[in-house]
């Protein structure tokens, strides 16, 4: 039983399947997954942090080439936008801009009884989207 240290400071038993799942979600092939897990399992020591495990996995994926490492790092990059929410809202508005929407961040829309703040107002020729963006860590 090998304990690792999570981001919040708590410890838990290292679970290879969690690492496999995160790699799978990033689009890694079965061979890539087994290669990364095999390397990480050999390198991991008691109380290794989840951040260190991520960096090791990312390093191995980067050496393999392809886009998997980029996809693997995307979630972490989004988390680094921070808990204030505003960078995340601007990021999501930019994604919608790339999809052909015209966007506005921090709009106020008049409702039936009161005005409502909308995080992202997005419109294209077919639809208008009013988005409340929540950033959860």
C-alpha positions as CSV (number, residue, x, y, z in Angstrom):
1,X,0.0,0.0,0.0
2,X,1.6,3.2,-1.2
3,X,0.3,6.5,0.1
4,X,0.4,9.7,-2.0
5,X,-0.2,13.3,-1.1
6,X,-3.2,15.0,-2.8
7,X,-3.3,18.7,-3.7
8,X,-5.4,19.5,-0.6
9,X,-2.8,18.0,1.7
10,X,-4.6,14.8,2.5
11,X,-3.2,11.4,1.6
12,X,-4.7,8.4,-0.1
13,X,-3.6,5.0,-1.5
14,X,-2.0,5.3,-5.0
15,X,-4.5,3.9,-7.5
16,X,-3.0,3.0,-10.9
17,X,-6.5,2.9,-12.3
18,X,-7.0,6.7,-11.6
19,X,-3.9,7.4,-13.6
20,X,-5.0,5.1,-16.4
21,X,-8.4,6.9,-16.5
22,X,-6.9,10.3,-16.7
23,X,-4.6,9.2,-19.5
24,X,-7.5,7.5,-21.3
25,X,-9.6,10.7,-21.1
26,X,-6.7,12.6,-22.8
27,X,-6.8,10.2,-25.7
28,X,-3.8,8.0,-24.9
29,X,-3.6,4.6,-26.6
30,X,-3.5,1.4,-24.6
31,X,0.2,1.1,-25.3
32,X,0.9,4.7,-24.3
33,X,-1.1,4.2,-21.1
34,X,0.8,1.1,-20.1
35,X,4.1,2.7,-20.9
36,X,3.4,5.8,-18.8
37,X,1.9,3.8,-15.9
38,X,4.8,1.4,-15.9
39,X,7.3,4.3,-15.7
40,X,5.4,6.2,-13.0
41,X,4.9,3.1,-10.8
42,X,8.6,2.5,-10.8
43,X,9.4,6.1,-9.9
44,X,6.8,6.8,-7.3
45,X,7.8,6.9,-3.6
46,X,5.8,7.2,-0.5
47,X,4.1,10.6,-0.2
48,X,4.8,11.6,-3.7
49,X,2.4,14.4,-4.6
50,X,-0.3,14.1,-7.3
51,X,1.4,17.1,-8.9
52,X,4.7,15.1,-9.2
53,X,2.8,12.1,-10.6
54,X,1.1,14.4,-13.2
55,X,4.5,15.9,-14.2
56,X,6.1,12.5,-14.7
57,X,3.2,11.3,-16.8
58,X,3.2,14.5,-18.8
59,X,7.0,14.2,-19.3
60,X,6.7,10.6,-20.7
61,X,3.7,11.6,-22.9
62,X,5.7,14.5,-24.3
63,X,8.6,12.3,-25.2
64,X,6.3,10.0,-27.1
65,X,5.2,12.9,-29.3
66,X,1.7,13.5,-30.7
67,X,-1.1,15.5,-29.3
68,X,-1.9,13.3,-26.2
69,X,0.4,15.3,-23.9
70,X,-1.3,18.6,-25.0
71,X,-4.7,17.1,-24.2
72,X,-3.4,15.7,-20.9
73,X,-2.2,19.2,-19.9
74,X,-5.4,21.0,-21.0
75,X,-7.4,20.3,-17.8
76,X,-4.5,21.5,-15.6
77,X,-4.2,24.6,-17.7
78,X,-7.9,25.4,-17.3
79,X,-7.6,24.9,-13.5
80,X,-4.7,27.4,-13.5
81,X,-7.1,30.1,-14.7
82,X,-8.0,30.5,-11.1
83,X,-10.9,30.5,-8.8
84,X,-12.0,34.1,-9.4
85,X,-14.0,32.9,-12.4
86,X,-13.3,35.9,-14.6
87,X,-10.3,34.4,-16.6
88,X,-12.4,31.2,-17.0
89,X,-15.3,33.3,-18.3
90,X,-13.1,35.1,-20.8
91,X,-11.6,31.8,-21.9
92,X,-15.0,30.2,-22.5
93,X,-16.1,33.3,-24.4
94,X,-13.0,33.0,-26.6
95,X,-13.9,29.3,-27.3
96,X,-17.4,30.4,-28.4
97,X,-15.9,33.2,-30.5
98,X,-13.9,30.5,-32.4
99,X,-17.2,28.6,-32.9
100,X,-18.7,31.6,-34.7
101,X,-20.5,33.4,-31.8
102,X,-20.3,37.0,-30.9
103,X,-19.7,37.1,-27.2
104,X,-19.9,39.6,-24.3
105,X,-18.7,38.8,-20.8
106,X,-20.4,40.3,-17.8
107,X,-23.7,41.5,-19.4
108,X,-26.8,42.5,-17.5
109,X,-30.1,41.3,-18.9
110,X,-33.5,42.7,-17.8
111,X,-35.8,40.0,-16.5
112,X,-39.5,40.2,-15.9
113,X,-39.0,41.4,-12.3
114,X,-35.3,42.3,-12.0
115,X,-32.0,42.6,-13.9
116,X,-29.8,39.5,-14.0
117,X,-26.1,39.4,-14.5
118,X,-25.1,36.9,-17.2
119,X,-21.5,35.7,-17.2
120,X,-21.4,35.2,-21.0
121,X,-23.9,36.4,-23.6
122,X,-23.2,34.6,-26.9
123,X,-25.2,34.9,-30.1
124,X,-25.0,33.7,-33.7
125,X,-27.5,33.7,-36.6
126,X,-29.5,30.8,-35.1
127,X,-29.4,31.3,-31.3
128,X,-28.7,33.4,-28.3
129,X,-27.0,31.8,-25.3
130,X,-27.0,33.2,-21.8
131,X,-24.3,31.3,-19.8
132,X,-23.6,31.2,-16.1
133,X,-20.1,29.8,-16.0
134,X,-19.0,28.1,-12.8
135,X,-15.4,27.3,-12.0
136,X,-15.0,24.3,-9.6
137,X,-11.7,23.2,-8.3
